[in-house]
């Protein structure tokens, strides 16, 4: 396994760390294939109930490493093929029933937005900047940006990002609903540590609770566009019935009933 992405599992939490800090964690072929393989492993392991996605160095992800691609790839079809490799990892995370939290300190741009949108809950730093910037180098959005951005923040705001060279501030990103929250630190390095710590706190919260139920709630919301309204209602009904039969739900319901009875006594 290449060290372009680091992978570890600790007490139910998988940590995936983009690890090309000198290139702001921009994707080249090594990172693309590592991303595909690591995400597939993370979502397939029965011991993984939460995923934390973070990055080494001063930034979360600058998208694709255009300089490396221009030097090592001979055609647009090569770029398309590499994008599909990265897309495989995006599908793994978004289509899974494992909730994902992102610790996205520093800058997130280009395809990095798509990587951020793979998460179900995103934490950034107060110094963070987020934007599209594809057209600055004559390229079009990829890595799920057009598939997920409008659903996250609305079509008009998504158009504002992809049709301008605008970088959102942390406050704007929270206000727009692109991320869940921003944390502040004394300097950039301290802030990055705080972002990672807060993201881990979110993951541990899932793990300390009904982890499988959180995962199924994520799955229901993420997969809804593929179903009609009626089909979604049926899938909700099926899912809650299946959850009701799990040992975890039965224990929690029994504890809730006991506590309620005690209060009423």
Secondary structure, 3 states (H helix, E strand, C coil): CCCCEEEEEECCEEEEEECCHHHCCCECHHHHHHHHHHHHHHHHCCCCCEEEEEECCCCCECCECHHHHHHHCCCHHHHHHHHHHHHHHHHHHHCCCCEEEEEECCEEECHHHHHHHCCCEEEEECCCEEECCHHHHCCCCCCCHHHHHHHHHCHHHHHHHHCCCCEEEHHHHHHHCCCCEEECCCCHHHHHHHHHHHHHHHHHHHHHCCHHHHHHHHHHHHHHHHCCHHHHHHHHHHHHHHHHCCHHHHHHHHHHHHHHHHHHC
